[in-house]
Amino acid sequence: MNVLDLIRPSIRALKPYSSARDEFKGVPKDMVFLDANENPFENGVNRYPDPQQSTVKGLLSSLKNIPVENVLLGNGSDEVLDLIYRAFCEPNIDNIITLPPTYGMYSVLANINAIAIKTVQLTEDFQPQVDKILEVADNNSKLLFLCSPNNPTGNSFSEASIERLLKEFKGVVVIDEAYIDFAENPSWIGRLNEYPNLIVTQTLSKAYGMAGIRLGICFASKEIIQVLNNIKPPYNVNELTQQRAIEQLKNISEVQKQIRSILEERASLIEKLKEVSFVSEIFPSDANFVLAKVDDATKRYDELIEKGIVIRNRTTQPGCENCLRFTVGTQIENRTLIKVLKELI
């Protein structure tokens, strides 16, 4: 497969915007910058940020053991996903495939970009129906979204299913790994060289504890990354976000410590949920949350709200009737949750 053949013709022909900071690539030390119409009075953010986020990408490159040329950063993963739509999907012509229950923004972004949506519901144990996916795909099926570990179910998809889809799906397979740091199985970024139609997205919002800075990550072939760079806004990741990301990526030992704590608390939370009388099933989790089936999800959600605890009611999602999603909190927060659950009649 030549994945560039899947790019929209108008995008292939596009001449990217060249910002002032793109044109000057020298060392900024002791330079007088009179090129970008900036306010000259220094306050830490009066200059435009690095449009290629070179320092952040360098740290991620070392951490993930992947070349910088295979990395794109966005204003949250949602911007990354939107760029992928705009690169590959022709409005009012192409379609994407999603596997509900899954992350809702895939469909929202498709609607924004006038892209049709085909859905193939996951099996009862929340695994892809590979044969059905390949059956519903047509010549205009440009993107297939695999959220693994999946939101809201928490489980990872089987390696065999993903491999077959990468080999047989005729479009681009996007694996959303927002929760990969909480899973035992390795990331698919280590296999980018095997599959030219593979895109992997990750984020600093979950394991890295930086949801507030909005930094999403895209890993793909250098050819795909170049196309996405051509269409992204010139300064899509602001200076403050880059600074905070650099600080956290240099403090990876603390991040790893927090991940270990969340995993310990996840295991404890699962065991304690088994003691709650109205919890009938707890689904396996490779994420920082636990999905559980209860007697009446809406009733229990409302009761928890009254007690000052906010969770997520997922009962309206396909295959998730009467299911609640519990994010793993601190030890104190988790103990409070269990205590309140046990007190509910």
Solvent accessible surface area in square Angstrom, and as a share of the most:
residue,aa,sasa,rsa
1,M,116,0.52
2,N,88,0.45
3,V,8,0.04
4,L,60,0.30
5,D,104,0.54
6,L,29,0.14
7,I,3,0.02
8,R,40,0.15
9,P,86,0.54
10,S,63,0.41
11,I,21,0.11
12,R,130,0.48
13,A,88,0.68
14,L,70,0.35
15,K,187,0.79
16,P,56,0.35
17,Y,156,0.59
18,S,58,0.38
19,S,1,0.01
20,A,22,0.17
21,R,35,0.13
22,D,28,0.15
23,E,127,0.57
24,F,64,0.27
25,K,166,0.70
26,G,41,0.40
27,V,117,0.67
28,P,86,0.54
29,K,156,0.66
30,D,128,0.67
31,M,97,0.43
32,V,119,0.68
33,F,41,0.17
34,L,156,0.77
35,D,70,0.36
36,A,14,0.11
37,N,153,0.78
38,E,31,0.14
39,N,91,0.47
40,P,80,0.50
41,F,160,0.67
42,E,124,0.56
43,N,109,0.56
44,G,52,0.50
45,V,76,0.44
46,N,21,0.11
47,R,65,0.24
48,Y,99,0.38
49,P,16,0.10
50,D,52,0.27
51,P,6,0.04
52,Q,59,0.26
53,Q,0,0.00
54,S,67,0.43
55,T,77,0.45
56,V,1,0.00
57,K,9,0.04
58,G,29,0.28
59,L,45,0.23
60,L,0,0.00
61,S,20,0.13
62,S,95,0.61
63,L,67,0.33
64,K,38,0.16
65,N,139,0.71
66,I,14,0.07
67,P,74,0.46
68,V,69,0.40
69,E,96,0.43
70,N,20,0.10
71,V,1,0.00
72,L,1,0.00
73,L,1,0.00
74,G,0,0.00
75,N,80,0.41
76,G,1,0.01
77,S,22,0.14
78,D,38,0.20
79,E,32,0.14
80,V,0,0.00
81,L,1,0.00
82,D,27,0.14
83,L,0,0.00
84,I,0,0.00
85,Y,1,0.00
86,R,87,0.32
87,A,0,0.00
88,F,0,0.00
89,C,2,0.01
90,E,49,0.22
91,P,49,0.31
92,N,133,0.68
93,I,108,0.55
94,D,4,0.02
95,N,9,0.04
96,I,0,0.00
97,I,0,0.00
98,T,3,0.02
99,L,2,0.01
100,P,23,0.14
101,P,1,0.00
102,T,23,0.13
103,Y,64,0.24
104,G,48,0.46
105,M,52,0.23
106,Y,1,0.00
107,S,39,0.25
108,V,68,0.39
109,L,10,0.05
110,A,0,0.00
111,N,106,0.54
112,I,121,0.61
113,N,24,0.12
114,A,41,0.32
115,I,6,0.03
116,A,62,0.48
117,I,57,0.29
118,K,60,0.25
119,T,82,0.48
120,V,8,0.05
121,Q,81,0.36
122,L,7,0.03
123,T,47,0.28
124,E,172,0.77
125,D,99,0.51
126,F,11,0.05
127,Q,42,0.19
128,P,9,0.06
129,Q,48,0.21
130,V,16,0.09
131,D,91,0.47
132,K,108,0.46
133,I,0,0.00
134,L,42,0.21
135,E,140,0.63
136,V,54,0.31
137,A,28,0.22
138,D,67,0.35
139,N,149,0.76
140,N,56,0.29
141,S,5,0.03
142,K,32,0.14
143,L,0,0.00
144,L,0,0.00
145,F,3,0.01
146,L,0,0.00
147,C,3,0.02
148,S,6,0.04
149,P,0,0.00
150,N,1,0.00
151,N,20,0.10
152,P,2,0.01
153,T,1,0.00
154,G,0,0.00
155,N,18,0.09
156,S,19,0.12
157,F,12,0.05
158,S,49,0.31
159,E,102,0.46
160,A,72,0.56
161,S,20,0.13
162,I,1,0.00
163,E,41,0.18
164,R,92,0.34
165,L,0,0.00
166,L,6,0.03
167,K,137,0.58
168,E,75,0.34
169,F,3,0.01
170,K,153,0.65
171,G,0,0.00
172,V,0,0.00
173,V,0,0.00
174,V,0,0.00
175,I,0,0.00
176,D,10,0.05
177,E,1,0.01
178,A,17,0.13
179,Y,14,0.05
180,I,14,0.07
181,D,43,0.22
182,F,3,0.01
183,A,18,0.14
184,E,172,0.77
185,N,55,0.28
186,P,111,0.70
187,S,29,0.19
188,W,19,0.07
189,I,19,0.10
190,G,69,0.66
191,R,56,0.21
192,L,15,0.08
193,N,158,0.81
194,E,98,0.44
195,Y,19,0.07
196,P,59,0.37
197,N,4,0.02
198,L,1,0.01
199,I,0,0.00
200,V,0,0.00
201,T,0,0.00
202,Q,6,0.03
203,T,11,0.07
204,L,0,0.00
205,S,18,0.12
206,K,71,0.30
207,A,3,0.02
208,Y,10,0.04
209,G,54,0.52
210,M,11,0.05
211,A,55,0.43
212,G,75,0.72
213,I,26,0.13
214,R,96,0.35
215,L,1,0.01
216,G,0,0.00
217,I,2,0.01
218,C,0,0.00
219,F,0,0.00
220,A,0,0.00
221,S,23,0.15
222,K,110,0.47
223,E,73,0.33
224,I,0,0.00
225,I,5,0.03
226,Q,101,0.45
227,V,20,0.11
228,L,0,0.00
229,N,29,0.15
230,N,36,0.19
231,I,24,0.12
232,K,17,0.07
233,P,57,0.36
234,P,46,0.29
235,Y,52,0.20
236,N,17,0.08
237,V,3,0.02
238,N,80,0.41
239,E,48,0.22
240,L,109,0.54
241,T,7,0.04
242,Q,12,0.05
243,Q,72,0.32
244,R,125,0.46
245,A,0,0.00
246,I,36,0.18
247,E,105,0.47
248,Q,32,0.14
249,L,11,0.06
250,K,140,0.59
251,N,64,0.33
252,I,45,0.23
253,S,77,0.50
254,E,61,0.27
255,V,1,0.01
256,Q,84,0.37
257,K,119,0.51
258,Q,74,0.33
259,I,23,0.12
260,R,136,0.50
261,S,55,0.35
262,I,39,0.20
263,L,55,0.28
264,E,121,0.54
265,E,22,0.10
266,R,35,0.13
267,A,58,0.45
268,S,49,0.32
269,L,3,0.01
270,I,34,0.17
271,E,96,0.43
272,K,87,0.37
273,L,0,0.00
274,K,122,0.52
275,E,99,0.44
276,V,4,0.02
277,S,112,0.72
278,F,18,0.08
279,V,20,0.11
280,S,85,0.55
281,E,81,0.36
282,I,34,0.17
283,F,20,0.08
284,P,104,0.65
285,S,12,0.08
286,D,35,0.18
287,A,0,0.00
288,N,21,0.11
289,F,4,0.02
290,V,0,0.00
291,L,0,0.00
292,A,0,0.00
293,K,58,0.24
294,V,4,0.03
295,D,77,0.40
296,D,58,0.30
297,A,0,0.00
298,T,69,0.40
299,K,92,0.39
300,R,8,0.03
301,Y,61,0.23
302,D,69,0.36
303,E,38,0.17
304,L,0,0.00
305,I,71,0.36
306,E,144,0.65
307,K,116,0.49
308,G,65,0.62
309,I,27,0.14
310,V,118,0.68
311,I,18,0.09
312,R,113,0.41
313,N,34,0.17
314,R,40,0.14
315,T,34,0.20
316,T,113,0.66
317,Q,48,0.21
318,P,54,0.34
319,G,45,0.44
320,C,0,0.00
321,E,118,0.53
322,N,42,0.22
323,C,0,0.00
324,L,0,0.00
325,R,36,0.13
326,F,1,0.00
327,T,83,0.48
328,V,10,0.06
329,G,24,0.23
330,T,82,0.48
331,Q,92,0.41
332,I,132,0.67
333,E,102,0.46
334,N,9,0.05
335,R,156,0.57
336,T,64,0.37
337,L,10,0.05
338,I,13,0.07
339,K,125,0.53
340,V,16,0.09
341,L,1,0.00
342,K,99,0.42
343,E,98,0.44
344,L,22,0.11
345,I,181,0.92
